[in-house]
């Protein structure tokens, strides 16, 4: 433990920020997994309802990623990379469904 008062304060602030960042990162990962599961479900059985679910899941995942970037939890390039991976996953699954 730090002996200097300012260092003790920095330890408390760092822990608070770590927990806040952890919750954002966890939410981003959860929404990404939910989106990928929705895309798989849509690819297995494409219907207008699953298409709407895919769009809603993508919107919520993009929103959470953008908020994490805005708050400094994720680097801007990391956010862009994750959004690109989601878009690529959707594009490949939908293209595979359309081809078959």
N, C-alpha and C positions, 0 to 999 in steps of 0.2 A: 504494500500500500504506500502511496505517496505521502511524504511528510509535509510538503509545502501546500498551503491552503489552495492556491490557484491550481496546482496539479491535482489535488483531490477533486476540485470542481470539474476539471477536464475529464477525469475518470468517470464521474457521474454523468456528464453530458455525453461522453462517448458511448456509454452503456445505453442511455436513453435513445440515442440516435441508432445504435445497432439494432435495438429491438424494433424501432419504427421501420428501419430499412428491411429487416427480416420479414415483417408482416407484408410489406409491399412486394418483395421478391416472391414470397410464398403465394400471394394472391395472383401474381403474374403467371407463375408456373401452373397453378391450379386452373386458371382460365385457358391457358394454352392447351393443357391436357383435355379439358372439356371441349374445346374447339376441335381438336384432332379426333376425339371420339365422335363428335357430331358429324364431322366430315366423313368418317368411316361408315357411320350409320346411313348417311345420305348416299354414299357410293354403293352400299349394299342394296338399298331400296330407295331409288330416287323418286320423291314425291314433292309436290308443292309445299307441303307442311315441313318436310325436312329441309327444303331449300330455305325457308324462312328461319328455321332454327339455326342453320349454318350462318346465315347473315347476322342474326342476333348474337350468336356466340363470337363471331369475328369482330363485330362492333364492340362488344364488351371487352374482349382481349386487347384490341387496339387501344381502346380508351384507357385501360389500366396500364398498358405499356407507356402510353404517352404521359400519363400522370406521373409514373415513376421517373421518367426522364425529366419531366418538368421540375420535380422535387429534388432531383440530383441523386436519386437512389440508383438509377442505371445511367450509364454513359449514353450519349445520343446515338453513337454508332451501334452500341449493343441493342438499343431499342429498335433501330432500323433493321438490324440483322434478324431479330426475332420476328418482327412483322413480316419481313421478306420470307422467312421460313414458313410462316403460317400461310401466306399467299401462295407460295410454291406448293405446299402440301395440298391446298384446296384445288389449285389448277391441275396438278397431276392426277388427283383422285377423280375429279370431274371429267377430265379428258379421257381417262381410262374407262369411266362409266359410259361416256358418249361413244367411245370406239367399240365397245362390246354390245 
